[in-house]
Amino acid sequence: MALTPVEIRHSTPPRTYFRGYKTAATDRLLEEIATSFEDVWRERADLADKVEQLETDLVRYRELEALLRTTLVSAEQASAQTRDQAQRAAELILSEAHAEAREIQRRALAENERLQQESRRLRLQLQEALSAFGEPEQATAPEPPATADESTEETDERSWYGLPDANAA
């Protein structure tokens, strides 16, 4: 049975007639025991309060930890999504640029072909006009052959855009 400090203070041991106890010494001892016991009870109560406070702090810190984990996961997901979107945007821009480059090259080749046909047509008209005046055909300047540098550049440009080489055909 546990006694409280107050119960210790108010208890008196039974006395015997032949062998009694020294009242002053025993009362002093009981007072010291009660005081010591009060100190232990106060300390126990303080420690219980501290444990309760620590448990409350622990719950709060666990909630904070869960929130931080959630925030970190969300930030990682947002980062991954942003990176993926940027990658897709870069790929789209690159594919559009390649498509536009192919279209420009196709138009340039078509224009070049048109200009060459026009040049041939004008050359024929010039030859016909000169022959109508009786001038020999040697008077017309022959078409200059393409230089090696021009054909190499054209081949390089065509291979750059993945088009077949016109000189190879």
RAQUIVEN-V282699 format. One line per field, one symbol per residue. ss: DSSP state (H for helix, E for strand, L for the rest). burial: # if it has 24 or more other C-alpha atoms within 12 Angstrom, else .. A space follows every 50 residues. Layout:
ss: ???
burial: ???
This chain:
ss: LLLLHHHHHLLLLLLLLLLLLLHHHHHHHHHHHHHHHHHHHHHHHHHHHH HHHHHHHHHHHHHHHHHHHHHHHHHHHHHHHHHHHHHHHHHHHHHHHHHH HHHHHHHHHHHHHHHHHHHHHHHHHHHHHHHHLLLLHHHLLLLLLLLHHH HHHHHHHHHHLLLLLLLLL
burial: .......#.......................................... .................................................. .................................................. ...#...#...........
